Amino acid sequence: MTEPAANHSRTAAGVRARPMVGVDTGGTFTDFVALVDGQLRHCKVLSTPDDPSRAIVEGIDRLGLADRDIDIVHGTTVGTNAVLEGKGARVAYVTSAGFADVLTLGRQERDHVYRLEQPAMAPPVPRERCFEVSTRIDADGELIARADDDELAALAASIAAAEVDAVAVNLLFSFLRPEEEQRIAEALGERWFVSLSSEVLPEAREYERGVATWLNAGVGPLIGRYLRSLAARLPRARIAVMQSAGTTVAAATAAGHAVRLLLSGPAGGIAAAEQLGRAIGAKRLLTFDMGGTSTDVALVDGGIPLTTTSRMGRWPLTIPTVDIHTIGAGGGSIARVDAGGMLLVGPESAGADPGPACYGRGGEQVTVTDANLVLGRIPAGTKLGGYLALDRAAADAAMARLADAMDCDAQQAARGVIRIANEHMARALRVISVERGHDPREDALFCFGGAGGLHACELANLLGMRRVVLPRRAGVLSAQGMLASAPGRDAVEAILAPLADWSDTTIGGRFAALSDALADELAAEGHVRADLSFTHQLELRYHGQDAGIMLPFELGADHAEAFAARHEAASGYRLERPVELANLRLAARATAPMPTLPTEPPPARGLDAPERNTDVPVITRAELEQATAPPIDGPAIITDTVGTAWIPSDWQATADPLGNLVVTRNA
């Protein structure tokens, strides 16, 4: 069941009193798109990994907004990097007696299936920082045992002796009696950042719930410190943060939702792709976001794709996140020859400092960007982000060293680097299309990211696709997607009871309580209930099953039959078992800052094209977007300040009315 938002209160893009800025912090560049007086501005600056806020301040200054009151929507990698690099806060783990080893045991998955001896893996929390309390709740929500005040005081003393920064509390079946975890939090006081499983992920599966609670505790203090530092640097800004589900949350409360920010940046690109797909009438898009450090791919089919079965490194993420597949292949991916003489590309990246050899910042290892420059696909004189001049001589020298190791010439080595990088990325696209039963040949390949346009057509060839869309501002599209993302919250309530025991009235009452709670949270950010939309879903399963199927809640509907039909379509059979209501799920959404794209005039023709150092035409995107511009046949190079596109032979590019480049294969 979905309650529509009140349309009368939606604010049209362009009438905001305060400029709105979308900020996407990547491993190499930090991207900015600003909505100012109804028009969009954009820029890129090199990221500053030691302190990401420095790059944000620089970008705000480049946009000319340093002295204005602004609203910022920020996609941050602070939490992501902390998890992947194992640099989160020092956490104590508190659980019911007998369950201190749950995180260490995990699901007993084998990373190397055919090895008799698996490599040793450090547990997320060492045993000496795992604590047990006597509080015990059974599967029916009955309180079997309860820690007294003396036991909780002793717990606090033991945690203090462990010298931790945060505490993760994950009692067995805590989601059925959340007050027991609240009581522990009150006993611990304000000394530590405390993360409660009944708030982070109030549903069954103690291991996944425990991991989410631990991750939240591990990255919450880091994100809190970072956002406070950013706010201090930008005192005139109101800051919101992108969540993994494609919604935003106010910075003041983001640390408490830290685990929901781990796919913050990629979610912005998917939001922009979904918005632009609607604008151009393309229901299904294969998205390809290639940056300097990594590549994200997704299948957008009528909405932002979400999943509750993603992973972050070794760890399961069972919170709602955009359904993307990420690989370590980007413009900064390092090419090298291994001991056996084989050419390898990635996943290691040169990052922003020193960056690829062609950045002229001391990097000596050849990267995918260097290969594109050596092949002439990035023309000499190109300035990345409109300001960073490339060093062709440094790229040639780095490629020559690689070519010597490969016993070939530099052009052959560069083509080899591009071919291997393309194969890595094509494999990723097949994972989210062919391997899930989708034939990509009739879909459009929607490419963005600073490096996406250089590889788009060749990837389409590898997948048998005939149409590529290169959106306007492709190099900063994830930042633009921040502006297209709605403030929102997601809630879940575990039921774990036969569906037949629950009437529509009872379910509706539970949903009403969840709606009130989420509306109150969003009201604290300035959003009134009349402007909110709510989506109600039931997670159903047969009794005895572990995994559930999501269905919309509709008054009067036969949800058991709808579930059985969906189960049969997915698995090929029905079971003669009762249907169980596992969870109620509710999504609340406010109005996005930029629900529709503003109307923009074509860019001025006066932009200078880079020098021609190839035998193919070099055309500025501004020229191609003019109303009288003819289609461009490949081979050709199309440039703008935030990206370059390579149009091979047998492909033709033209601009649509929104300024997107539509590239089609002739043969």
N, C-alpha and C positions, 0 to 999 in steps of 0.2 A: 504494500500500500504506500503510495507516495502523495504527500500533501504538497501542492504546488506553491512556490513562493509568490508573494503578492507582487504582481508586475507593476502596479502603480508606483511602487517605491523604488524601483530600479533607477539608478543614475546612469544616464547615457555617457559613454566614453567621451572625454573631452571637456566636461563641465566641472571637473573637480577643482576645488579652490586650492588644494595643495598638490604640487607635482608628486607623482608616484614613480618610484624607481625599482625595477627588478634587478637583482644582483645574483649572478651565478658564479661561485668561486670554484674554479677547476684547478687541476694540478699544474697547468702551464699558464693559462690566462684566466683573468677574472673579467666577466662580461657584464655589461650594463645596458638596459633599455629603460628609457624614461618617458612617461606620458606627461607632457607639459603643455598646458593650454590647448588640449585636443590634438597635439601632434606628437609623434614619436621621435626620440633622439636615441642614439646608441654610441657606444665606444667599447674598446677593449684595453686592458692594461695587464702587464705581466703580474702573475700572482706572487705573493710574498708568503711562502709556506710557514716561515718562522712566526709571523703575525699577520693572518689574513686581513685584519682590519686596516692595515696600512694601504693595501691595494684598493680597498673600498673607498677610503678617504681620497686617494688619488683620482679614482674614477668619478666620484661625485664632483670633485673640482674640475675635471675635464669636461663634465657635462654643464658646467656653469651654474651649479646648484648649491655651492658650498655655503652661501649666505642666505639660503631660503629655508623655510619650514617645509619639510618633505616627509612623505611616507615611503618606507623601504620594505620590500618583500625580498627576503634573503634565502638563497639556497646555499647551505653550508656543508662543508666536508669535514668539519672539526670532529664530529662524532665518528664518522665513517673511518677517517684516518686513525683515530685512536683505537678502534676495534681491530682494524686490519693490521696495525703495527703493534698491537698488544701493549698500548701505552695509556690505558684507561686508569681511573682512580683505583686506589687500593681498597678492596671491598671485603667486608665480613658477610657471611651468609648464615642466616638464621632459619631453622626449619623445625619440624616436629621430630620428636625423639625417634631414632632409628632410620632417619632419612637424610643424614648429613652427606652421604655419598652419592646422592642422586645426580648431581651435576658431573661428578667424576665418571660414573658408570655410563651416563648418556643412553643412547639407543643401541650401543654396541655395533655401530656401523663400521664397515671395513673400508678405509680409504684405498687400500691396495688389496683387491679381492683375492688374488691368487698367491699372496705371500703367507707362508705359515706363521711367520712372526711379524706382527704389525709394528711400525715405528712407534716409539714411546711418545705420548702426547701429554703435555703438562695440563693438569685440570684447570678449569677456569678459576676456581678458588682453592688454594692449598688447604689440606685437611686441618691444619692448625688454625685456620680462620673460618672454619665451619662450626657453627654452634647449634646445639639442640635444646629445645624447651619441651616441657611435658605436655603442653597444650596439644590436644588431638581432637579432630573433627572427623566424623565418619561420612560415608558417601551419601547419607540421607540428611546431612547437615546437623546431626546431633552432636553436642559437645560431650565427649567422653572423658576428657581430662583437661585441667586448666592450671597453668602456672600461677603460683601465688606471687604476691608483691616481693617477697624476699628473693624468690628465684629470678624475677625480672631485674631486681637490683644487682644480683650477682652476674647476670648476663651483661648488663651495662658495664660493670667493672671489668669483666673478661674482654669485652670488645675494646674498652679503653686501653687495656694492656697490649692488645694486638696492634695498636697504632694504625688504625685504618682511617680512610677519608669518607667512606660511605658504607651503608648497611643495606643489604637486600634481605627482605623477610618473605619467606615462601612456606607457609604452613600448609599441611595436607588439607585439601578441600576448603581452603580459606575463602574461596569465592562464594561459598554457601553461608559463611558467617564472617563477613569482613570485619566485624567489630573486634574480633580476637587479634587480628594484625594491628588494628588501630590502637589497641591497648598496649601492645609491645612498642609501637612508635611513640606513644605518650611516655612510656617508661624510659625510653632512650633519650628523650628530650631533643634539644635543638643543636646538640654538639656535632652531629653528623648529618650528611645527606641521606635520608631514609627513603627507600623504595619499597613499596608494598605490592605483592603480587595480586592482591584483590583489587588494586587500582590499575596496575599496569596491564594485566591480562586475566580478567576474572572468568576463566573457563577451565575445563578439564585438561589433563595431561600435565602432570607435575614437572616433568623435565622441561618441556617447552616453556611452561609458565615460569619456571625457575631461571632459565636462560634469559628470557625477556626481562625479568626483574633484575638479574645480575647486570645485563647490558645497560639497563636504565640507570642503575646505581653507578656503573663504571664510567659512563660518559656524561651523566647529568651534571656533576660538579665542573667538568671541563667546559661544557657548553654554557653553563651559567656564568663562569668567569669570562669566557670569550664574549658573550653577548653584553655583559656589563662593561667590558673594555670598549666594545664597539659603540655602545650608547654614550660612554664618556667622550669618545672621539667625535661623535656626531650628536651634540646636545640638542640640535634643532630637529632631529629626526624621530619619528615614531616607527618602530621596527617590528615587523612580523617575520616569521620564519616558515619556510616551506616544509611540509610534512611529507612522509613517504607515500601517503595515499593521494597526493595531488591537492591537498588543502593547506591552509595556512593557520598559524597559531601566533598569538602575541608573544613577543620576546620575553615579557615579564613572566610568563608561565611555561615557556618552552622547555626549560631545564627539567621540569617535572614530567614532561612528555618526551624525554631525550631519545628513548628507543624508537620513537615514531619519526625521528629526523634522519635516520641512517641512510635513506635513499633520497635525501632532500633535493640535490641538484638534478638528477635524471628525471624526477617527477615534473619539473618545470617544462622540460622539452616535450614530454608526453602531453601535458596540458595544452601547450601551444599547437602541437600537431593535431590534437582532437578539435581545437577551435578552428584551425585553418582547413582541416578536412571538411568540416561542416560548411565553411564559407565557399569552398570550391566544388562542393557536391560529391566528394569522394568518401564513400561510406567506410571502405576498408583501406588502410594504409600499412605498409611495412615501413617502420621508421628506422632510420640509420643516423645515429648521432656520433660523429667522429670528432673527438677533441685532440688535445695534445698528448694525453696520457692513456686514455681508454676509449672504447667504443661501446655504446649502449644501443641495443636493438629491441624492438617491441612490435607487436601486432595490435593496431588500433582498429577496432571493428565496432563502430557505433557508439563509442564511449571510452573513457579512460580505463584500460585493462588493469584489474586489481587481482591480487592473490594473497592468500594467507599461508603459503607454503614456500616462501623464498628463503634464501640463506644469506648470511653475511660472513664471508670466510668459512670457518668450520661450523658456525652456529646457526641453528634454525631461527627464522624470523616468522612467527605466527601472527603478527599484527598485520592489518591491511597495508599493502604496499603496491606500488605500480609494478605490473608484471613485465619486467625487463630482463634481458640477458646481457651481461657485461663481460667483455674480454679485455685483456691488457694489450690492445693494439691501438695506436694513435699516431699522430704526426711526429711525436717525440720518441716512438718506439725505436730501440737501439738494434741495429743490424750487426751481426758478428759471425765469424766462422768458428765452428766448434773443433774439438780435437780430431774429429774424423773428416774434417774438410767440408762439412755441410753448412750451408748458409741458414742462419736463424734470425728471426725478426721478433723482438719483444719476448716476454711481456715487460722486461725492464724498460724504463723510460728515462730520458735525459731531463725531464721536468722543465721548470722555468729557469733554474739556475744550476749549472751553466746553460742548460738547454741544448738543442741541436747545434752542430758545428756552425751552421749558417747564421745563428744568432749573433756570432761574433763576441760571445761572452766567455770564451775559454773552453768551450766544449770541443772535444776531439773525436768522439765516437760518432759514426755516421748514423743517421736516422731516416725515417720515411720522408720527413720534410726535406732533408738534404737530397734524397733521391729524386723527389719531384722537382727540386730546383735544378739539379744537374741535367735532368731530361728536358728542361725548358718548359715544363708544365706550370711552374711558377716563374713568371718573367723576371728578368733582371730589373732592378729598380722598385720591385714590390716592397711595400712597407706593411708589415703585419699589424693589424689593428689601426692602420693609418699612420703609424709613427715609427715602428721598429724596422729599420732598413736591414736587408739580408746581405750576408757576406758570401758572395758566390765563390770567391777564391778559397775560403775556408771549407766550403762544401766540396769543392773539387778535390782539395787536398785529402779530406777525410775519405771520400769515395775512392780516390786513387789507392789509398792504403788498403781498403777493403778489396779492391780489384786485384791488387798484388796477391793477397792471401787466397783469392779465388782463382788466380791464374787466368784472368780475362781482362778486357778493357773496362773503363769506368762506365761507359754507357750500358754495357751488358750487365755489370754489377748493379747499376741503378735499376734496370728493368727487373732484375731478379728480386731486389728488395721489394719493389712495388707488387710483383706477382705474388710473392709469399704473403705480404700483408693483406692483399686482396683475398687470398684463399682463406686466411684466418677469419676475415670479416664475413665472407660468404658462408662459411661454416656456421658462424653465429646466427646469420639470418635464416639458415635452414633449420636451426634448432627451434626457433619460435614460429616457424611456418610449416615446412614439410614434415618435421618430426611430430607435429601436433595435428596432422591431417589437413593442412591448408595448402592449396596449390597457389604459389605466389605469382604465376605467370600472367594472370589477369588483373593483378593488383598494381597499384602505383608504389614505387620506391620513393619514400619521402625522406630526403637527405638534408641534414643540417650539421651544425658544428663547424668549427673553423676549417677542418680538413675534408669534410664530407664531399664537397663538390668535385674534388680532385679524383675521387674513386667511384663516384656514383654510377656512371654509365658502365664501367667495366664490371662492377658488381651486378648490375642488372643483366649484363650479358651472361655472367656465370649462373644466374638463376633463371634465365629464359624470360626475363621481364622486358616489356616494351615501352614502359612509361616511367619517367623519373620527374619528380617535382623538387625544385630547389627554391624554397621560399625566400621572400625578401627578408633581409637581415638574418640569413641562415647561420652565419657565424656567431650570432648572439641569441639564437632563438630560445634557448633554455631560459635566459634572463627575461625574454619577452613573455614566456609562459608563466613566469611568476605573477605577471599582471593579469593573466587570464584565469588564475586560480582563485577559488572561493575560500574565504575563511570557513573552517568546518571542524566538526568533532565526530568521532565514531564511538559507539558504546556497544557493549555486549553484556547479556545476562544469561548465565548458565541455568538451565532448567532440569535437564536429565530426567525426564518423566515421559510416560506414554502420551502421545498426542491426543488420544481419545479422552484423556482426563482434563483437557484444557479447552474451554469454550472460547469462541471469538471474543466474548465480553471480557473474560479473564485475561487473555493475551493482550487485548486492547488496553486494559488497565495497566498492565506492566509496561507496555510501550508508552503510555501517557506519562508514567513516572520517569522513564528514561528521557522522554522528550523534554520534560520540565527541567531535568538536571542539565541536559546539554544546552537548552535555551538560556539557563542561568549563566553557564560558562561563557556563552557567546555574548550575552548581555553585558558582561564585564568588559568586553572588548568594544562595546558600542553598537551592537547589532540587536535590533528589536525583533520580537518573535514574529511579527507580521511579515517580515522580510525573509524568514527562514523557510527552507524546504526540508522535508523529512522523508527518508526512504526506509521502509520497514521490511525486514526479511526474517524468515524462519530457517534455521539450520536443522534439517531432518535427516534421520538415518533409521535403518532397521535395528530393532533391539539386538544387541550383541555386536553391532558394527562399531568401528572406531571413527571412520571418516564420514562426514555428512555432506549433504547437497543443499545449496542455498536456493530458496524459493521466495518470491514476493508474498507478503501477507496481504490477503484480500478478504474483506468481510463476506461471509457466505460461501466462500470457495471450498471445494473439497481438497484440502491440502494433502491428505494422505494419498488420494488418487493421483494428484499432480506429481507428488514425489515418486510414486511407483512408476508412472510413465517416464519421468526423467531418468530414474534409475535403470529402467529397461532400455532406454535409448542409449545410455552410456555404457551399460554392462551386458546387455543382451538378455536379461532375465529379471523376473520378479521373485520375491520371497514371500512365503506364507508366514510372515512374522509381524508382530505389532510395529507400527511406526513410532519412533521416539522423537520427541522434541528436545534437541540437544541445547540449542542456544537461540536467544532472540538477538538480532543485530539491528542497530539503528544508526543511520547516517544523517547528520544535520549539516546543512549548507546555507551560508549567507550569500550575498551578492558579490560576485567577483569585481575587483576594481575596474577591469576592462572586459566586460562580458562579450562585446563585439569589437572587431577591429575598427579603428577610426579610418575615415576616408582620407586618403593621402594623395597629393598630386604627384605626378612622375618626378623623379629627381632631376636636378639641373644637368644639362648636357656638358657643362664646362669642366667636369672632372677630368684630370689628365690620366691617360693610360700609361702603365709602366712601359719601360723600354721593350722593344721587340728583339728577342734574342733567339727566336725560332723561325721556322718557315711557315708558321700558321698565323692567322689573324689574331690580334689581341684587341678585345672589345671591352669597353667598360659596360657594366650592368646598366648604368644610367642611359647609355645610348640605346641599348636593347629594349628598355622600358618605354621609350617614346612611342606614341600612338602610331606613327608612320613607319616605325622600324620594321624591316622585313625579317622573316625567320633567318637564323644563322645555321648554315650547314657545317658539320664538322669535317676536318679537324679545326678546332678553334679554342681559344682561351678567353674566358669571361671573368673580369676582375671587378672587385669592389673593395671597400676599406676593411671588411671583416671576413673575406673569404675569396677563394679563387675556384673556378669551375673548369674542368677539362672536358671538352666535347669531342669524342673520338670520331673517326670516319663512320659513316652510316648512321649518325645521329643528328638530329636537328633540334635547335632550341628556339623557343619563342616566349614572349612575356604575356601573361594573362592580365585581365583588368586590375587585379590586386597587386601586380608587380612580381608575382611568382614566375620563375622560369619553368616552363614545361618542356621537357626534353623527350623526344620520341625517337624510336629506332626505325629507320627507313626500311631496312631489309627484313 
